[in-house]
Amino acid sequence: MAGTEPPSRDRVSTPQTDFHRLWLTETIRLREEFAGPLEDGEANRRARAAGGDLGKRIQTRAIWLAERDGLLAALRHWRQGGGLALVALLAFALVGGAGLALAALGSEQKGPINVFWALGSLLGLHLLTLCGWLLGLLFAGDSGGVLGRLWLWLSEKFARDAQAAQLAPALLLLLQRRHLGRWGLGLLVHGFWLLALTAALVTLLAQLSTRNYGFYWETTLLDGNTFVALTQGLGALPALLGFSLPDPATIRASADQALSAEAARQAWAGWLLGVLLVYGLLPRLLLALLCLGRWLSGRARLALDLSLPGYRLLAERLQPSSERIGVCDAAPAVMPEIPASALASPAVGAPAQLVAVELDESRAWPPALPGAVGDAGILDSREQRRRLLERFAEQPPARLAVAVDPLRSPDRGTLALLGELSRSAGQTRVWLLPPPPGETLNEERLDDWRIALNQLGLPHGSASPLAWLESGHD
């Protein structure tokens, strides 16, 4: 975290969709809820400068913190891992579906097939998982079943990023807002089974088209009339779509032995294909389309829950009371005049600014400045730093020179301030002031400054930057 290098001003990397922004915002909220508040001074300033309603500002703050702390990169890794997990599941669905068809037809190429045993092999697991999903939808809320949890687990493993582990809980909490979990994971589950059953249907069709199979049924407890009624009942809907339906005589004749007549074999094969299509593929297809529609509609209406304690605490920092109250009094008939000296002052809104950090009173400051260069003063206190950074957030200068005293050590707080100032301006240079008369500059300490500034990527030097501030070039 807070001590890591903040995002560069020149490197813009933002989430691709509003959903990803909400996801990262929820992740930041969970981190702060369990690990305590993050160092967010600069993030809050940027959020206030960006404007918008409270929800928009909270998202802007969260995206900046996510990029600074590596969560934005973790999200990209998690999405890549999710894609790999999805490919693995789809490949398993293809192989598993083909395996179901081969298992239903048996290991022998031309041996007789118990038609109801084959049907159970093709549709048994599908019907069990379908009933489980429906029961979970009714009683378990947003449960995505074993397959959904497997996908989440594989996504985290394939991401190979320690911070990606924080994303999955935030995703599930976000999806619970509009019960999107059941529809998103349901789309995954039904899509998996749709692909598996399609592979089974294609494999079954290929096997039946290229090999000669006979079909029979057998029973010990039930009578023949039960099988006749069951066969015709299951085949009624497929028959409406043009699939063949064995007549009662053919069904009774297929007891205990497969018929050699070609018409009988074709009738049983058409019946088996039709039942697989109607009771296997079509329910999964309709449920997948239902889940997709509910997912898209719910995702479009997804928003932050601003009533959560973590977001309520941010309201005053990101949207002060003065902004929320708005205009209370009517505008006066005559506006007061602003003194000309205030309008002419280059200190506010000047394209170039000079600021100093923690200078001794013995130094004469500021130097004589060109008319186009504004004096931002000397930053000694935290309040001065905050006010200047907020001003720069609203009106970033095109060029900024920061004067530092190299007689002081480059401590962590000063270097962090230099980083924040550099991200608040178009171009930044650090002026390593020469020592006052009678004092000698320690070369080792000067080297410490140079090394630290090089690590920050900030141009620096001992020459006066006033000419660069005025014209933009040396």
C-alpha positions as a printed NumPy array, in Angstrom:
array([[  0.   ,   0.   ,   0.   ],
       [  0.173,   3.572,   1.09 ],
       [  3.935,   3.611,   0.788],
       [  4.059,   2.318,  -2.779],
       [  4.701,   4.606,  -5.7  ],
       [  1.553,   6.452,  -6.782],
       [  0.386,   6.297, -10.379],
       [  2.217,   8.481, -12.828],
       [  0.458,  11.523, -14.128],
       [  1.403,  10.555, -17.669],
       [  0.261,   6.943, -17.421],
       [ -3.497,   6.733, -17.687],
       [ -4.901,   3.303, -16.876],
       [ -8.571,   3.108, -16.014],
       [-11.163,   0.33 , -15.874],
       [-12.882,  -0.36 , -19.179],
       [-16.495,  -0.329, -17.972],
       [-18.647,   1.136, -15.219],
       [-19.032,  -2.38 , -13.811],
       [-15.285,  -2.677, -13.297],
       [-15.196,   0.75 , -11.636],
       [-17.915,  -0.33 ,  -9.208],
       [-16.072,  -3.593,  -8.59 ],
       [-12.835,  -1.821,  -7.692],
       [-14.69 ,   0.683,  -5.521],
       [-16.288,  -2.143,  -3.554],
       [-12.871,  -3.804,  -3.19 ],
       [-11.381,  -0.611,  -1.725],
       [-14.317,  -0.347,   0.701],
       [-13.741,  -3.894,   1.932],
       [-10.007,  -3.287,   2.366],
       [-10.625,  -0.197,   4.469],
       [-13.322,  -1.963,   6.457],
       [-11.013,  -4.796,   7.505],
       [ -7.549,  -3.173,   7.434],
       [ -8.338,   0.436,   8.381],
       [ -8.41 ,   3.677,   6.341],
       [ -5.876,   4.093,   3.561],
       [ -3.664,   7.149,   3.074],
       [ -5.968,   8.99 ,   0.702],
       [ -5.133,  12.714,   0.846],
       [ -4.191,  13.02 ,  -2.806],
       [ -6.975,  10.677,  -3.889],
       [ -9.559,  12.839,  -2.104],
       [ -8.177,  16.006,  -3.699],
       [ -8.389,  14.466,  -7.137],
       [-11.922,  13.246,  -6.497],
       [-13.063,  16.703,  -5.378],
       [-11.369,  18.314,  -8.38 ],
       [-13.035,  15.841, -10.764],
       [-16.467,  16.872,  -9.455],
       [-19.724,  15.015,  -9.952],
       [-22.086,  13.568,  -7.388],
       [-20.922,  11.673,  -4.317],
       [-20.999,   8.278,  -6.009],
       [-18.864,   9.554,  -8.879],
       [-16.323,  11.054,  -6.478],
       [-16.125,   7.859,  -4.444],
       [-15.379,   5.928,  -7.624],
       [-12.713,   8.445,  -8.72 ],
       [-11.04 ,   8.145,  -5.326],
       [-11.195,   4.359,  -5.4  ],
       [ -9.745,   4.089,  -8.914],
       [ -6.777,   6.28 ,  -7.956],
       [ -6.13 ,   4.216,  -4.822],
       [ -6.548,   0.974,  -6.772],
       [ -3.942,   2.004,  -9.314],
       [ -1.569,   3.22 ,  -6.624],
       [ -1.842,   0.029,  -4.569],
       [ -1.731,  -2.416,  -7.489],
       [ -5.404,  -3.434,  -7.447],
       [ -5.947,  -2.212, -10.994],
       [ -3.23 ,  -4.547, -12.232],
       [ -4.682,  -7.309, -10.021],
       [ -8.076,  -6.795, -11.689],
       [ -6.505,  -7.254, -15.1  ],
       [ -4.783, -10.422, -13.886],
       [ -8.035, -11.701, -12.368],
       [ -9.929, -11.095, -15.611],
       [ -7.22 , -12.91 , -17.546],
       [ -7.435, -15.759, -15.037],
       [-11.221, -15.761, -15.392],
       [-10.872, -16.059, -19.153],
       [ -8.474, -18.991, -18.807],
       [-10.803, -20.652, -16.293],
       [-13.726, -20.205, -18.692],
       [-11.748, -21.74 , -21.561],
       [-10.831, -24.691, -19.338],
       [-14.469, -25.224, -18.351],
       [-15.671, -24.984, -21.952],
       [-13.042, -27.484, -23.08 ],
       [-14.154, -29.812, -20.292],
       [-17.775, -29.351, -21.406],
       [-16.92 , -30.386, -24.975],
       [-14.957, -33.437, -23.884],
       [-17.513, -34.365, -21.217],
       [-20.445, -34.031, -23.605],
       [-18.806, -36.239, -26.195],
       [-17.97 , -38.712, -23.422],
       [-21.626, -38.823, -22.355],
       [-22.685, -39.784, -25.861],
       [-20.019, -42.459, -26.224],
       [-20.888, -43.892, -22.803],
       [-24.577, -43.978, -23.734],
       [-23.872, -45.987, -26.884],
       [-21.557, -48.407, -25.109],
       [-18.109, -49.634, -25.979],
       [-19.213, -52.063, -28.717],
       [-19.6  , -50.589, -32.176],
       [-22.666, -52.554, -33.249],
       [-24.005, -54.056, -30.056],
       [-27.639, -53.578, -28.998],
       [-28.342, -50.594, -26.754],
       [-30.739, -50.426, -23.847],
       [-32.563, -47.272, -24.917],
       [-33.605, -46.114, -21.448],
       [-30.176, -46.802, -20.012],
       [-28.706, -44.672, -22.81 ],
       [-31.239, -41.94 , -22.111],
       [-30.338, -41.946, -18.429],
       [-26.644, -41.67 , -19.293],
       [-27.32 , -38.663, -21.531],
       [-29.78 , -36.74 , -19.359],
       [-29.398, -38.056, -15.815],
       [-26.641, -35.756, -14.553],
       [-28.094, -32.839, -16.506],
       [-31.501, -33.241, -14.843],
       [-29.975, -33.608, -11.378],
       [-27.891, -30.433, -11.721],
       [-30.843, -28.58 , -13.241],
       [-33.04 , -29.457, -10.267],
       [-30.202, -28.46 ,  -7.941],
       [-29.888, -25.063,  -9.637],
       [-33.637, -24.459,  -9.444],
       [-33.69 , -25.369,  -5.74 ],
       [-30.693, -23.105,  -5.148],
       [-32.47 , -20.288,  -6.975],
       [-35.49 , -20.652,  -4.711],
       [-33.798, -21.291,  -1.369],
       [-30.122, -20.314,  -1.591],
       [-30.379, -16.867,  -3.139],
       [-27.335, -16.005,  -5.221],
       [-25.741, -19.448,  -5.078],
       [-24.094, -20.362,  -8.367],
       [-23.669, -24.016,  -7.493],
       [-20.518, -26.072,  -7.61 ],
       [-19.662, -24.994, -11.154],
       [-19.875, -21.295, -10.313],
       [-17.682, -21.687,  -7.243],
       [-15.236, -23.769,  -9.288],
       [-14.949, -20.97 , -11.849],
       [-14.273, -18.384,  -9.131],
       [-11.625, -20.627,  -7.58 ],
       [ -9.924, -21.293, -10.927],
       [-10.004, -17.584, -11.798],
       [ -8.136, -16.743,  -8.612],
       [ -5.589, -19.51 ,  -9.175],
       [ -4.937, -18.584, -12.796],
       [ -4.563, -14.886, -11.864],
       [ -1.38 , -15.629,  -9.87 ],
       [ -1.638, -12.321,  -8.038],
       [ -1.857, -12.188,  -4.246],
       [ -4.046,  -9.08 ,  -4.384],
       [ -6.505, -10.788,  -6.733],
       [ -7.806, -12.716,  -3.696],
       [ -9.457,  -9.479,  -2.5  ],
       [-11.453,  -9.127,  -5.705],
       [-13.647, -12.238,  -5.513],
       [-15.39 , -11.328,  -2.176],
       [-15.971,  -7.792,  -3.45 ],
       [-17.428,  -9.157,  -6.688],
       [-19.867, -11.413,  -4.835],
       [-20.987,  -8.596,  -2.535],
       [-21.466,  -6.273,  -5.496],
       [-23.515,  -8.869,  -7.367],
       [-25.773,  -9.37 ,  -4.364],
       [-27.026,  -5.788,  -4.746],
       [-29.558,  -6.706,  -7.419],
       [-29.308, -10.485,  -7.048],
       [-26.984, -10.543, -10.021],
       [-24.965, -13.439,  -8.652],
       [-27.668, -15.974,  -9.404],
       [-28.022, -14.713, -12.983],
       [-24.338, -14.252, -13.772],
       [-23.246, -17.615, -12.386],
       [-26.443, -19.166, -13.737],
       [-25.459, -18.012, -17.221],
       [-22.121, -19.755, -16.715],
       [-23.769, -22.973, -15.506],
       [-26.375, -23.17 , -18.277],
       [-23.853, -22.165, -20.916],
       [-21.582, -25.001, -19.738],
       [-24.373, -27.559, -19.961],
       [-25.633, -26.172, -23.258],
       [-22.196, -26.713, -24.775],
       [-21.836, -30.158, -23.203],
       [-25.242, -31.346, -24.446],
       [-24.588, -29.887, -27.888],
       [-21.345, -31.863, -28.035],
       [-23.278, -34.966, -26.911],
       [-25.947, -34.423, -29.575],
       [-23.373, -33.946, -32.342],
       [-21.404, -37.002, -31.214],
       [-24.57 , -39.084, -30.946],
       [-25.688, -37.993, -34.406],
       [-22.266, -38.818, -35.869],
       [-22.235, -42.265, -34.234],
       [-25.767, -43.105, -35.322],
       [-25.017, -41.904, -38.865],
       [-21.913, -44.003, -39.315],
       [-22.643, -47.169, -37.324],
       [-25.488, -49.646, -37.12 ],
       [-27.091, -49.781, -33.684],
       [-30.116, -51.721, -32.474],
       [-32.261, -50.652, -29.51 ],
       [-34.175, -52.603, -26.881],
       [-35.529, -52.172, -23.366],
       [-35.928, -54.598, -20.479],
       [-37.429, -54.574, -17.011],
       [-38.118, -56.82 , -14.051],
       [-40.598, -54.799, -11.995],
       [-42.598, -52.858, -14.609],
       [-44.89 , -54.163, -17.319],
       [-44.784, -53.433, -21.008],
       [-47.682, -50.963, -20.96 ],
       [-45.721, -48.696, -18.612],
       [-42.831, -48.538, -21.05 ],
       [-45.157, -47.888, -23.968],
       [-46.789, -44.963, -22.13 ],
       [-43.437, -43.602, -20.957],
       [-41.876, -43.787, -24.413],
       [-44.803, -42.109, -26.154],
       [-45.11 , -39.505, -23.389],
       [-41.463, -38.506, -23.682],
       [-41.618, -38.511, -27.463],
       [-44.773, -36.402, -27.792],
       [-42.999, -33.012, -27.752],
       [-40.104, -34.105, -30.01 ],
       [-42.682, -35.501, -32.428],
       [-44.12 , -31.992, -32.795],
       [-40.686, -30.904, -34.052],
       [-40.561, -33.707, -36.633],
       [-38.667, -36.394, -34.729],
       [-39.822, -39.965, -35.141],
       [-41.904, -41.722, -32.464],
       [-41.983, -45.535, -32.285],
       [-45.513, -46.99 , -32.452],
       [-46.783, -49.203, -29.61 ],
       [-46.178, -52.391, -31.588],
       [-42.538, -51.487, -32.189],
       [-42.07 , -50.567, -28.523],
       [-43.507, -53.913, -27.323],
       [-41.487, -55.835, -29.887],
       [-38.262, -54.189, -28.655],
       [-38.568, -55.749, -25.217],
       [-35.498, -57.811, -24.311],
       [-34.081, -57.805, -27.86 ],
       [-33.2  , -55.298, -30.565],
       [-35.254, -55.381, -33.757],
       [-33.342, -55.903, -36.977],
       [-35.808, -53.931, -39.086],
       [-34.334, -50.688, -40.417],
       [-37.529, -48.705, -39.705],
       [-37.457, -49.752, -36.05 ],
       [-33.814, -48.753, -35.623],
       [-34.444, -45.359, -37.265],
       [-37.527, -44.748, -35.127],
       [-35.614, -45.425, -31.894],
       [-32.626, -43.342, -33.026],
       [-34.864, -40.384, -33.954],
       [-36.71 , -40.698, -30.641],
       [-33.437, -40.656, -28.687],
       [-32.143, -37.591, -30.545],
       [-35.435, -35.74 , -30.113],
       [-35.658, -36.425, -26.384],
       [-32.048, -35.217, -25.91 ],
       [-32.797, -32.014, -27.826],
       [-36.136, -31.208, -26.203],
       [-35.386, -32.164, -22.598],
       [-31.683, -31.398, -22.637],
       [-30.621, -28.57 , -24.941],
       [-33.803, -26.502, -25.109],
       [-34.272, -26.028, -21.32 ],
       [-30.617, -25.007, -20.952],
       [-30.866, -22.632, -23.895],
       [-34.011, -20.947, -22.537],
       [-32.555, -20.659, -19.038],
       [-29.281, -19.283, -20.418],
       [-31.214, -16.607, -22.348],
       [-33.252, -15.787, -19.223],
       [-30.088, -15.422, -17.136],
       [-28.452, -13.295, -19.832],
       [-31.424, -10.936, -20.   ],
       [-31.645, -10.547, -16.227],
       [-27.879, -10.083, -16.002],
       [-27.805,  -7.302, -18.598],
       [-30.8  ,  -5.462, -17.142],
       [-29.519,  -5.729, -13.566],
       [-25.982,  -4.715, -14.493],
       [-27.266,  -1.585, -16.255],
       [-29.01 ,  -0.507, -13.013],
       [-26.146,  -1.419, -10.687],
       [-24.913,   1.396,  -8.425],
       [-23.077,   1.955,  -5.155],
       [-25.014,   1.571,  -1.932],
       [-24.202,   4.976,  -0.417],
       [-25.947,   4.034,   2.822],
       [-23.068,   1.717,   3.778],
       [-20.985,   3.084,   6.69 ],
       [-17.769,   3.119,   4.667],
       [-19.304,   5.382,   2.045],
       [-21.104,   7.615,   4.549],
       [-17.763,   8.415,   6.181],
       [-16.416,   9.643,   2.84 ],
       [-19.277,  12.067,   2.236],
       [-17.829,  14.988,   4.201],
       [-14.327,  14.536,   2.811],
       [-15.375,  14.232,  -0.821],
       [-18.454,  16.45 ,  -0.857],
       [-18.235,  19.077,   1.902],
       [-21.39 ,  20.493,   3.419],
       [-20.927,  23.77 ,   1.567],
       [-21.245,  21.93 ,  -1.746],
       [-24.264,  19.893,  -0.691],
       [-26.134,  22.894,   0.694],
       [-25.876,  24.831,  -2.56 ],
       [-27.012,  28.445,  -3.011],
       [-28.93 ,  29.708,   0.001],
       [-29.285,  33.435,  -0.729],
       [-30.459,  35.208,  -3.827],
       [-27.858,  37.08 ,  -5.855],
       [-27.529,  40.772,  -4.889],
       [-28.704,  43.406,  -7.319],
       [-25.189,  44.865,  -7.624],
       [-22.178,  42.594,  -7.484],
       [-19.236,  43.926,  -5.421],
       [-16.225,  45.046,  -7.418],
       [-13.019,  43.003,  -7.24 ],
       [ -9.873,  45.084,  -6.757],
       [ -7.663,  45.316,  -9.817],
       [ -4.684,  44.128,  -7.8  ],
       [ -6.446,  40.835,  -7.126],
       [ -7.212,  40.351, -10.821],
       [ -3.627,  41.083, -11.799],
       [ -2.046,  38.775,  -9.246],
       [ -0.173,  35.928, -10.928],
       [ -0.311,  33.77 ,  -7.811],
       [ -3.622,  32.173,  -8.827],
       [ -4.006,  30.601, -12.233],
       [ -0.529,  31.584, -13.499],
       [  0.817,  29.136, -16.107],
       [  4.056,  28.811, -14.118],
       [  4.553,  28.623, -10.371],
       [  7.526,  28.658,  -8.014],
       [  7.173,  27.063,  -4.603],
       [  9.691,  26.352,  -1.849],
       [  9.657,  23.557,   0.729],
       [ 10.799,  24.165,   4.323],
       [ 13.344,  26.948,   3.84 ],
       [ 15.205,  28.567,   6.73 ],
       [ 14.316,  32.139,   7.576],
       [ 17.921,  33.137,   6.817],
       [ 17.296,  32.649,   3.099],
       [ 15.907,  35.605,   1.172],
       [ 12.748,  34.424,  -0.53 ],
       [ 11.248,  34.703,  -3.083],
       [ 13.736,  35.771,  -5.735],
       [ 12.779,  38.385,  -8.295],
       [ 10.204,  36.688, -10.478],
       [  9.194,  37.436, -14.095],
       [  5.688,  38.751, -14.494],
       [  4.276,  35.478, -15.843],
       [  5.56 ,  33.415, -12.896],
       [  3.52 ,  33.124,  -9.73 ],
       [  4.888,  32.776,  -6.214],
       [  3.212,  29.899,  -4.372],
       [  5.09 ,  30.673,  -1.168],
       [  6.971,  28.436,   1.256],
       [  5.39 ,  25.204,   2.44 ],
       [  6.11 ,  24.615,   6.117],
       [  2.943,  23.141,   7.616],
       [  0.63 ,  20.35 ,   6.613],
       [ -2.242,  22.808,   6.216],
       [ -0.213,  24.899,   3.743],
       [  0.552,  21.799,   1.73 ],
       [ -3.082,  20.756,   1.674],
       [ -4.326,  24.163,   0.512],
       [ -1.743,  24.389,  -2.27 ],
       [ -2.405,  20.875,  -3.512],
       [ -6.143,  21.535,  -3.576],
       [ -5.539,  24.758,  -5.508],
       [ -3.346,  22.936,  -8.007],
       [ -5.962,  20.204,  -8.328],
       [ -8.442,  22.826,  -9.514],
       [ -5.942,  24.903, -11.575],
       [ -2.854,  22.815, -12.369],
       [  0.069,  24.984, -13.531],
       [  1.709,  24.185, -16.831],
       [  5.172,  24.455, -15.256],
       [  6.175,  24.132, -11.638],
       [  9.569,  24.633, -10.018],
       [ 10.021,  23.344,  -6.464],
       [ 12.914,  24.785,  -4.48 ],
       [ 14.425,  22.603,  -1.779],
       [ 17.329,  23.107,   0.574],
       [ 19.899,  20.337,  -0.066],
       [ 21.419,  21.056,   3.34 ],
       [ 18.457,  19.098,   4.723],
       [ 18.164,  15.34 ,   4.331],
       [ 15.723,  14.048,   1.698],
       [ 13.247,  12.554,   4.16 ],
       [ 10.307,  10.412,   3.119],
       [  7.67 ,  13.102,   3.775],
       [  9.428,  15.685,   1.611],
       [  9.883,  13.212,  -1.233],
       [  6.207,  12.23 ,  -1.034],
       [  5.258,  15.914,  -1.225],
       [  7.486,  16.388,  -4.289],
       [  5.743,  13.439,  -5.933],
       [  2.298,  14.913,  -5.241],
       [  3.351,  18.34 ,  -6.512],
       [  4.793,  16.832,  -9.702],
       [  1.518,  15.047, -10.433],
       [ -0.35 ,  18.338, -10.001],
       [  1.49 ,  20.146, -12.802],
       [  2.162,  19.639, -16.463],
       [  5.958,  19.784, -16.03 ],
       [  7.96 ,  19.895, -12.818],
       [ 11.574,  20.641, -11.937],
       [ 13.292,  20.544,  -8.588],
       [ 15.66 ,  23.402,  -7.792],
       [ 18.478,  22.358,  -5.471],
       [ 19.276,  25.71 ,  -3.942],
       [ 22.904,  26.74 ,  -3.505],
       [ 24.064,  27.022,   0.118],
       [ 23.87 ,  30.415,   1.833],
       [ 27.094,  32.436,   2.033],
       [ 29.505,  30.997,   4.566],
       [ 28.051,  27.452,   4.461],
       [ 29.392,  24.423,   2.621],
       [ 27.216,  21.869,   0.872],
       [ 27.883,  18.248,   1.789],
       [ 28.458,  16.364,  -1.48 ],
       [ 27.306,  13.095,   0.043],
       [ 23.978,  14.624,   1.024],
       [ 23.67 ,  16.219,  -2.418],
       [ 24.163,  12.764,  -3.932],
       [ 21.389,  11.471,  -1.68 ],
       [ 19.078,  14.113,  -3.146],
       [ 20.067,  13.251,  -6.701],
       [ 19.52 ,   9.539,  -6.161],
       [ 16.111,  10.112,  -4.543],
       [ 14.956,  12.519,  -7.264],
       [ 16.14 ,  10.171,  -9.995],
       [ 14.069,   7.413,  -8.428],
       [ 11.039,   9.717,  -8.551],
       [ 11.831,  10.578, -12.166],
       [ 11.969,  14.306, -11.441],
       [ 14.336,  16.62 , -13.378],
       [ 16.573,  18.572, -10.999],
       [ 19.564,  20.848, -10.93 ],
       [ 21.277,  23.685,  -9.101],
       [ 20.791,  26.261, -11.865],
       [ 17.941,  28.749, -11.541],
       [ 14.799,  27.54 , -13.33 ],
       [ 13.259,  31.019, -13.721],
       [ 14.007,  31.261, -17.444],
       [ 12.37 ,  27.86 , -17.98 ],
       [  9.368,  28.904, -15.891],
       [  8.886,  32.044, -17.959],
       [  9.35 ,  30.663, -21.465],
       [  9.013,  26.915, -21.188],
       [ 12.558,  26.235, -22.389],
       [ 16.056,  26.922, -21.12 ]])
